[in-house]
Amino acid sequence: MPDWRNHFGALARYHVWATERLLNQHVRTLADAEYRRDVGLFFKSVHGTLNHLLVAERGLWFERFANGVSPRRKLNEEVHAERAAVHAALKQAVRDWLPAIESWPEDRFDGT
C-alpha cells in the first residue's frame, strides 16, 4: 500500500519550494507597474493572479481539506492590495499544508 502521508508531504514541500522560487526569483524582479499592469490574463495582472492563487490556496482548498468547510469566495477577490502582503500570505499559506498533513490520522489517507 502506498505511503500517502509521505506522498502528500513531498507534494507540500515541493509546493513551498515552487511558490518561493516563483515569488523570490521571478515576481520580485518585476517593477510595480509591470506587476500591476493588465496583460490580458484571466485575473488581469500578476497581482490579480497571485491574489487568485491566495484565494484558492488558503480560502478554498486548505479550508476544505484541513477544516472540512467549503466557503463561498469570489475567485477574483483581492485579499491584499499591498504586494508584500500578498507574497507573505501566499508563502505562509503554502507552508501551512505540511503541518496539517502531518497532523491528520492515518485513516484519513485510506479514503478516496
BAFI-3210 file (N, C-alpha, C; in Angstrom, 3 decimals, decimal comma, padded with zeros to 6 digits):
// residues 112
n [1|2|3|4|5|6|7|8|9|10|11|12|13|14|15|16|17|18|19|20|21|22|23|24|25|26|27|28|29|30|31|32|33|34|35|36|37|38|39|40|41|42|43|44|45|46|47|48|49|50|51|52|53|54|55|56|57|58|59|60|61|62|63|64|65|66|67|68|69|70|71|72|73|74|75|76|77|78|79|80|81|82|83|84|85|86|87|88|89|90|91|92|93|94|95|96|97|98|99|100|101|102|103|104|105|106|107|108|109|110|111|112]
n.u [000,851|000,549|002,429|000,744|000,770|003,479|003,725|001,920|003,096|005,567|004,643|003,638|005,996|007,331|005,563|005,913|008,596|008,357|006,561|007,955|010,195|009,011|008,002|010,301|012,369|011,296|008,794|009,497|011,346|009,941|009,001|006,807|004,829|004,791|004,038|001,431|000,131|-002,438|-002,349|-003,839|-004,395|-006,500|-007,102|-006,286|-003,742|-000,372|-000,475|-003,273|-003,522|-001,903|-003,339|-005,623|-004,504|-003,964|-006,561|-007,604|-005,737|-005,588|-008,134|-009,993|-009,111|-007,423|-009,155|-011,178|-009,836|-008,410|-010,152|-012,675|-014,712|-016,516|-016,096|-017,726|-016,284|-015,190|-013,449|-011,863|-011,286|-009,677|-007,495|-005,397|-004,247|-001,714|001,400|003,572|002,163|000,486|002,400|003,645|001,450|000,769|003,110|003,008|000,603|001,152|003,018|001,500|000,364|002,009|002,304|-000,417|-001,021|000,719|-000,511|-002,862|-004,865|-003,881|-005,870|-007,158|-006,005|-006,850|-009,162|-011,096]
n.v [-001,184|002,223|004,885|007,294|009,592|010,397|010,786|012,962|014,779|015,172|016,422|018,762|019,935|020,399|022,228|024,450|025,048|025,621|027,812|029,737|030,017|031,020|033,511|034,744|034,642|035,408|036,979|038,969|040,459|042,079|045,348|047,609|048,688|046,853|044,583|045,176|045,749|045,311|042,543|040,977|038,552|036,057|036,917|039,436|040,970|040,234|040,654|040,354|037,670|036,409|037,072|035,586|032,998|032,951|033,125|030,686|028,838|029,261|030,157|028,429|025,613|024,804|025,270|023,428|020,884|020,878|021,908|021,056|022,571|024,367|027,246|030,055|031,938|034,720|034,243|036,171|037,856|040,444|039,828|041,030|044,294|045,301|044,520|043,192|042,074|040,225|038,443|037,546|036,354|034,341|032,793|031,893|030,501|028,282|027,026|026,093|023,654|021,273|020,867|020,441|018,127|016,325|016,174|014,815|011,904|008,505|007,005|008,872|008,950|006,728|006,807|007,787]
n.w [000,000|-000,807|000,748|001,678|003,305|003,306|000,576|000,061|001,774|000,507|-001,811|-000,636|000,344|-002,069|-003,155|-001,488|-002,132|-004,925|-004,941|-003,430|-005,056|-007,413|-006,450|-005,247|-007,181|-009,608|-009,669|-007,866|-009,279|-010,973|-011,924|-010,159|-011,839|-013,959|-012,554|-011,787|-014,144|-016,569|-018,391|-019,988|-018,832|-017,254|-014,670|-014,933|-014,054|-012,846|-010,113|-009,654|-010,382|-008,456|-006,152|-006,725|-006,598|-003,878|-002,775|-003,717|-002,663|000,203|000,976|-000,155|-000,918|001,294|003,409|002,796|002,882|005,345|007,270|006,656|005,488|002,954|001,837|000,293|-002,090|-003,998|-006,941|-008,032|-006,003|-004,204|-001,905|-000,568|-001,017|-001,000|-002,330|-000,952|001,173|-000,104|-001,099|001,294|002,601|000,769|000,791|003,454|003,407|001,736|003,314|005,401|004,758|005,155|008,060|008,583|007,063|008,318|010,801|010,459|011,077|010,374|009,079|007,596|005,141|003,859|002,365|-000,539]
ca.u [000,000|001,360|002,538|000,124|001,203|004,762|003,481|001,357|004,117|006,519|003,973|003,570|007,339|007,564|004,693|006,620|009,767|007,947|005,967|009,013|011,007|008,229|007,945|011,622|013,246|010,660|007,857|010,228|012,121|009,064|008,680|005,417|003,946|004,658|003,354|000,005|-000,394|-003,363|-001,653|-004,765|-004,601|-007,872|-007,218|-005,722|-002,322|000,326|-001,062|-004,584|-003,320|-001,403|-004,478|-006,442|-003,829|-004,146|-007,958|-007,749|-004,847|-005,946|-009,558|-010,831|-008,586|-006,996|-010,363|-011,870|-009,090|-007,980|-011,226|-013,928|-015,739|-016,380|-016,569|-018,019|-015,372|-015,025|-012,123|-011,089|-011,222|-008,368|-007,316|-004,488|-003,897|-000,266|002,198|004,298|001,196|000,078|003,518|003,812|000,300|000,868|004,188|002,523|-000,465|001,720|003,729|000,520|-000,047|002,766|001,862|-001,778|-000,908|001,369|-001,391|-004,043|-004,739|-003,529|-007,062|-007,563|-005,389|-007,373|-010,362|-010,926]
ca.v [000,000|003,453|005,719|008,531|010,749|010,844|011,280|014,311|015,610|015,547|017,429|020,008|020,530|020,907|023,403|025,551|025,366|026,228|029,122|030,658|030,276|031,920|034,855|035,310|034,729|035,928|038,076|040,028|041,258|042,951|046,694|047,635|048,923|045,564|043,681|045,528|046,036|044,354|041,919|040,097|037,300|035,927|037,774|040,677|041,257|039,299|040,888|039,703|036,223|035,974|037,134|034,411|031,836|033,012|032,755|029,248|028,108|029,369|030,402|027,331|024,256|024,499|025,208|022,164|019,715|020,958|022,269|020,420|023,535|024,859|028,632|030,669|033,060|035,186|033,837|037,364|038,677|040,979|039,557|042,082|045,276|045,509|043,459|042,437|041,315|039,074|037,499|036,944|035,484|033,174|031,958|031,236|029,559|027,022|026,385|025,521|022,314|020,160|020,556|019,888|016,749|015,526|016,044|014,002|010,492|007,631|006,552|009,956|008,684|005,463|007,023|008,266]
ca.w [000,000|-000,860|001,944|001,208|004,111|002,759|-000,778|000,138|002,402|-000,548|-002,653|000,130|000,351|-003,425|-003,324|-000,819|-002,949|-006,192|-004,668|-003,033|-006,246|-008,264|-005,872|-004,969|-008,344|-010,812|-009,416|-007,156|-010,233|-011,752|-011,439|-009,711|-012,984|-014,657|-011,635|-011,720|-015,486|-017,179|-019,528|-020,673|-018,112|-016,761|-013,487|-015,452|-013,812|-011,969|-008,783|-009,634|-010,431|-007,150|-005,231|-007,038|-006,022|-002,425|-002,501|-003,941|-001,751|001,616|001,188|-000,631|-000,778|002,655|004,240|002,529|003,331|006,746|008,195|006,258|005,065|001,579|001,812|-000,997|-002,285|-005,369|-007,394|-008,368|-004,794|-003,833|-000,482|-000,103|-002,043|-000,954|-002,946|000,068|001,964|-000,924|-001,141|002,624|002,869|-000,098|001,320|004,676|003,040|001,244|004,433|006,333|004,346|005,725|009,430|008,545|006,578|009,361|011,963|010,154|011,435|009,259|008,324|006,681|003,842|003,346|001,557|-001,918]
c.u [000,895|001,364|002,043|000,559|002,524|004,605|002,963|002,303|005,153|005,909|003,895|004,928|007,691|006,771|005,320|007,788|009,352|007,373|007,038|009,923|010,293|008,284|009,324|012,474|012,610|009,768|008,561|010,947|011,255|008,937|007,202|004,446|003,735|003,838|001,840|-000,656|-001,318|-002,696|-002,539|-004,939|-006,034|-008,101|-006,439|-004,209|-001,669|-000,244|-002,420|-004,475|-002,821|-002,489|-005,403|-005,814|-004,012|-005,572|-008,118|-006,972|-005,377|-007,449|-010,471|-010,246|-008,157|-008,204|-011,108|-011,129|-008,763|-009,146|-012,591|-015,043|-015,455|-016,927|-016,856|-017,145|-015,392|-013,601|-011,250|-010,996|-009,793|-008,239|-006,449|-004,182|-002,382|000,476|002,901|003,353|000,703|001,164|003,690|002,673|000,356|001,968|003,742|001,474|000,107|002,483|002,771|000,138|000,696|002,377|000,446|-001,734|-000,312|000,476|-002,586|-003,822|-004,510|-004,730|-007,604|-007,066|-005,908|-008,541|-010,045|-011,153]
c.v [001,246|004,190|007,109|009,748|011,292|011,393|012,724|015,275|016,078|016,599|018,776|020,701|021,100|022,193|024,635|026,001|026,117|027,628|030,126|030,986|031,253|033,351|035,489|035,516|035,396|037,141|039,253|040,967|042,229|044,327|046,713|047,856|047,635|044,579|043,912|045,751|044,916|043,808|040,887|038,731|037,240|036,816|039,079|040,790|040,128|039,435|040,192|038,190|035,697|036,051|035,947|033,143|031,790|032,628|031,246|028,450|028,082|029,417|029,286|025,963|023,925|024,380|023,893|020,984|019,749|021,156|021,708|021,364|023,979|026,277|029,099|031,918|033,454|034,874|035,017|038,339|039,178|040,827|040,640|043,008|045,470|044,285|042,583|041,574|040,086|038,018|036,793|035,973|034,219|032,232|031,224|030,190|028,234|026,282|025,691|024,078|021,200|019,869|019,974|018,420|015,847|015,301|015,130|012,551|009,635|007,223|007,652|009,691|007,396|005,645|007,431|009,759]
c.w [000,000|000,480|001,573|002,008|003,564|001,352|-000,742|000,844|001,385|-001,471|-001,942|000,162|-001,024|-003,653|-002,665|-001,685|-004,212|-005,983|-004,293|-004,213|-007,188|-007,736|-005,751|-006,214|-009,547|-010,536|-008,756|-008,124|-011,041|-011,102|-011,068|-010,868|-013,779|-013,835|-011,653|-013,080|-015,957|-018,432|-020,226|-020,026|-017,595|-015,543|-013,692|-015,280|-013,026|-010,556|-008,664|-009,623|-009,094|-006,087|-005,465|-006,444|-004,506|-002,039|-002,630|-002,901|-000,332|001,830|000,745|-000,295|000,644|003,574|004,034|003,136|004,815|007,706|007,805|005,871|003,632|001,499|000,390|-001,091|-003,742|-005,801|-007,794|-007,189|-004,566|-002,319|000,148|-001,267|-002,125|-001,462|-001,906|000,905|001,202|-000,895|000,198|002,927|002,025|000,379|002,581|004,343|002,552|002,346|005,401|005,993|005,076|007,181|009,468|008,137|007,652|010,578|011,711|010,563|010,180|008,426|007,394|005,256|003,201|002,382|000,135|-001,966]
res [m|p|d|w|r|n|h|f|g|a|l|a|r|y|h|v|w|a|t|e|r|l|l|n|q|h|v|r|t|l|a|d|a|e|y|r|r|d|v|g|l|f|f|k|s|v|h|g|t|l|n|h|l|l|v|a|e|r|g|l|w|f|e|r|f|a|n|g|v|s|p|r|r|k|l|n|e|e|v|h|a|e|r|a|a|v|h|a|a|l|k|q|a|v|r|d|w|l|p|a|i|e|s|w|p|e|d|r|f|d|g|t]
***
